[in-house]
Amino acid sequence: MSITPKEQPMTEISERPEQYDVVVAGAGPAGMMTGLCLALQGVAVAVLETAPSAARTFRGESISPDSVTALRRLGVLDQLPADRTMPVSGIRIVDAGQEVLTVRFSELADAEESPLEIPQDSLLDAIDAAAARFPSFRLIRGASVQELIRRGPRIVGVRYRIGEDENTITARVVVAADGRYGKLGAAAGLVSRKQPMRRDFLWFKVDPPAGWDLTRYQVHLADDAHVMCIPTVPGILRLGVNIPPGGLSRIRKAGLPSLYSSVARIVPDLGEATEHSVRTWRDTSMLEIFSSRCPRWSIPGLVLVGDAAHTLTPVLAQGVNHAILDAVVLGDQLGPALRAEESDIFVDERCRIFQELREPHVDQARALQFRQESAFAQSGALPTLARRSLYRTIDRLPVTKNAIWGRLYYSLAGGRNPAAEALDRLVARIPQTV
Ligand SMILES: Cc1cc2nc3c(=O)[nH]c(=O)nc-3n(C[C@H](O)[C@H](O)[C@H](O)COP(=O)(O)OP(=O)(O)OC[C@H]3O[C@@H](n4cnc5c(N)ncnc54)[C@H](O)[C@@H]3O)c2cc1C
């Protein structure tokens, strides 16, 4: 894909471009929710997506309680068949075969919703169905944004390719929701700093053995190796096994039996299940684990959301959550400004405020993830003994559990997160006729 770099001359606008208030590049959770949050306010929004359908290989399916609240209140959950969601009631951490920590979400202060497992294609289709109730929403699949269009210092639209055709959309705001490897931000000079972690991840799905508890997330640790076990629709398990950064070719060379025995060493109950379900490497999916931080999320006419602005690690499944909360806050900021046809300066200021409101909460989640990443990476007798003691201590302290999981999962309660007020305002703006 060729994205016009900053230095290149301005792309001319074709004679009759399509016009919207907002054009969104990328129809992942961030882009689709941005489309919904704007369309429900009557803002004309087009969402462009390279992929021809919502089907995805392996993506975030764990939806944090704050996002469940947002999806419920914005009418998305109503669009989901009941058999496409699975509630999760708690977490269990097992270290060296011993249970060291459990959390029951219903016991946390402010707990209302449980986390939900929702396959990402089902979630995206449900957001599409919720957004399609508003006539100003348009989703164009198979449309790949090729370049940003500038007028002076301002981004004023995008050029995109669909099949053999090239088209242009002009808009007052371009939203780059193009994900962790997105190129639009960098093309506009918004460059992220990437922080690699001490592990990558191999994901795959397995049929759970009889008696496996499918109501809780489980993390099984053995020295510096771990397996994340995540209940997944339709009643199966998603496993994530850590591998050394860039170590995929070595793992593959060692062969599948070595993967089976690694899993069995950490979670004896799952060795056979892995052997049964993972028959070729095509049944697995590699996730490069890194965190990224973009110092500035917007320039005049362009704003980044979701992974494009801040990629998180998979710990505690916060990627989709922050993508959704970004959309809620950005939608709340931009909707009234665009409806009132405020000046560009005013609209750009809304984008800046969006970052100001969201960034502290993303940073908080990232800091918690770094602490967890560091605990998972401990190796050797003494460090892992210290880790087990720490988890056991936390297990005995409800206050600490609240400070960790309560703050992370239920931040919309108690006025701690500006996304709560943004959500209230958005819900109040949904037309009565819908
Ligand atoms: C294997 C894996 C497992 C994960 N597990 C979890 C989990 O359990 N829980 C969790 O919360 N998070 C998880 N994540 C992270 C989560 O999927 C992301 O944080 C989340 O999807 C971010 O949403 P987004 O909309 O910002 O980006 P994405 O979901 O990446 O969406 C970006 C979209 O933009 C499109 N696009 C890119 N460039 C263009 C272009 N030029 N023109 C048009 N379209 C474009 C892409 O095709 C894509 O559809 C996982 C990620 C992976 C890869």
Ligand as a Chemical Component Dictionary entry (heavy atoms), coordinates in Angstrom:
data_LIG
# 
_chem_comp.id                   LIG 
_chem_comp.type                 NON-POLYMER 
_chem_comp.pdbx_formal_charge   0 
_chem_comp.three_letter_code    LIG 
# 
loop_
_chem_comp_atom.comp_id 
_chem_comp_atom.atom_id 
_chem_comp_atom.alt_atom_id 
_chem_comp_atom.type_symbol 
_chem_comp_atom.charge 
_chem_comp_atom.model_Cartn_x 
_chem_comp_atom.model_Cartn_y 
_chem_comp_atom.model_Cartn_z 
_chem_comp_atom.pdbx_ordinal 
LIG C1  C1  C 0 -4.103  -12.343 17.638 1  
LIG C2  C2  C 0 -4.670  -11.195 18.429 2  
LIG C3  C3  C 0 -5.348  -11.432 19.623 3  
LIG C4  C4  C 0 -5.841  -10.375 20.376 4  
LIG N1  N1  N 0 -6.546  -10.619 21.533 5  
LIG C5  C5  C 0 -7.159  -9.594  22.180 6  
LIG C6  C6  C 0 -8.121  -9.807  23.227 7  
LIG O1  O1  O 0 -8.444  -10.937 23.584 8  
LIG N2  N2  N 0 -8.731  -8.720  23.788 9  
LIG C7  C7  C 0 -8.460  -7.449  23.372 10 
LIG O2  O2  O 0 -9.037  -6.493  23.924 11 
LIG N3  N3  N 0 -7.589  -7.219  22.387 12 
LIG C8  C8  C 0 -6.959  -8.246  21.762 13 
LIG N4  N4  N 0 -6.175  -8.006  20.676 14 
LIG C9  C9  C 0 -6.010  -6.634  20.253 15 
LIG C10 C10 C 0 -7.274  -6.150  19.567 16 
LIG O3  O3  O 0 -7.644  -7.021  18.519 17 
LIG C11 C11 C 0 -7.020  -4.751  19.054 18 
LIG O4  O4  O 0 -6.584  -3.934  20.129 19 
LIG C12 C12 C 0 -8.286  -4.138  18.486 20 
LIG O5  O5  O 0 -8.782  -4.916  17.417 21 
LIG C13 C13 C 0 -7.966  -2.725  18.028 22 
LIG O6  O6  O 0 -9.006  -2.224  17.251 23 
LIG P1  P1  P 0 -8.702  -1.179  16.093 24 
LIG O7  O7  O 0 -10.009 -0.937  15.454 25 
LIG O8  O8  O 0 -7.940  -0.043  16.636 26 
LIG O9  O9  O 0 -7.700  -1.925  15.093 27 
LIG P2  P2  P 0 -7.926  -3.236  14.215 28 
LIG O10 O10 O 0 -8.861  -4.169  14.877 29 
LIG O11 O11 O 0 -6.576  -3.738  13.869 30 
LIG O12 O12 O 0 -8.643  -2.691  12.914 31 
LIG C14 C14 C 0 -7.970  -1.931  11.948 32 
LIG C15 C15 C 0 -8.700  -2.121  10.633 33 
LIG O13 O13 O 0 -8.196  -1.195  9.679  34 
LIG C16 C16 C 0 -8.126  -1.828  8.419  35 
LIG N5  N5  N 0 -7.167  -1.064  7.619  36 
LIG C17 C17 C 0 -5.831  -0.939  7.815  37 
LIG N6  N6  N 0 -5.299  -0.112  6.907  38 
LIG C18 C18 C 0 -6.333  0.312   6.127  39 
LIG C19 C19 C 0 -6.422  1.182   5.008  40 
LIG N7  N7  N 0 -5.346  1.809   4.518  41 
LIG N8  N8  N 0 -7.629  1.385   4.419  42 
LIG C20 C20 C 0 -8.744  0.770   4.906  43 
LIG N9  N9  N 0 -8.709  -0.081  5.963  44 
LIG C21 C21 C 0 -7.524  -0.295  6.571  45 
LIG C22 C22 C 0 -7.687  -3.246  8.753  46 
LIG O14 O14 O 0 -8.018  -4.148  7.709  47 
LIG C23 C23 C 0 -8.493  -3.506  10.025 48 
LIG O15 O15 O 0 -9.749  -4.077  9.745  49 
LIG C24 C24 C 0 -5.655  -9.055  19.918 50 
LIG C25 C25 C 0 -4.997  -8.796  18.713 51 
LIG C26 C26 C 0 -4.515  -9.856  17.958 52 
LIG C27 C27 C 0 -3.825  -9.545  16.638 53 
# 
loop_
_chem_comp_bond.comp_id 
_chem_comp_bond.atom_id_1 
_chem_comp_bond.atom_id_2 
_chem_comp_bond.value_order 
_chem_comp_bond.pdbx_ordinal 
LIG C1  C2  SING 1  
LIG C2  C3  SING 2  
LIG C2  C26 DOUB 3  
LIG C3  C4  DOUB 4  
LIG C4  N1  SING 5  
LIG C4  C24 SING 6  
LIG N1  C5  DOUB 7  
LIG C5  C6  SING 8  
LIG C5  C8  SING 9  
LIG C6  O1  DOUB 10 
LIG C6  N2  SING 11 
LIG N2  C7  SING 12 
LIG C7  O2  DOUB 13 
LIG C7  N3  SING 14 
LIG N3  C8  DOUB 15 
LIG C8  N4  SING 16 
LIG N4  C9  SING 17 
LIG N4  C24 SING 18 
LIG C9  C10 SING 19 
LIG C10 O3  SING 20 
LIG C10 C11 SING 21 
LIG C11 O4  SING 22 
LIG C11 C12 SING 23 
LIG C12 O5  SING 24 
LIG C12 C13 SING 25 
LIG C13 O6  SING 26 
LIG O6  P1  SING 27 
LIG P1  O7  DOUB 28 
LIG P1  O8  SING 29 
LIG P1  O9  SING 30 
LIG O9  P2  SING 31 
LIG P2  O10 DOUB 32 
LIG P2  O11 SING 33 
LIG P2  O12 SING 34 
LIG O12 C14 SING 35 
LIG C14 C15 SING 36 
LIG C15 O13 SING 37 
LIG C15 C23 SING 38 
LIG O13 C16 SING 39 
LIG C16 N5  SING 40 
LIG C16 C22 SING 41 
LIG N5  C17 SING 42 
LIG N5  C21 SING 43 
LIG C17 N6  DOUB 44 
LIG N6  C18 SING 45 
LIG C18 C19 SING 46 
LIG C18 C21 DOUB 47 
LIG C19 N7  SING 48 
LIG C19 N8  DOUB 49 
LIG N8  C20 SING 50 
LIG C20 N9  DOUB 51 
LIG N9  C21 SING 52 
LIG C22 O14 SING 53 
LIG C22 C23 SING 54 
LIG C23 O15 SING 55 
LIG C24 C25 DOUB 56 
LIG C25 C26 SING 57 
LIG C26 C27 SING 58 
# 
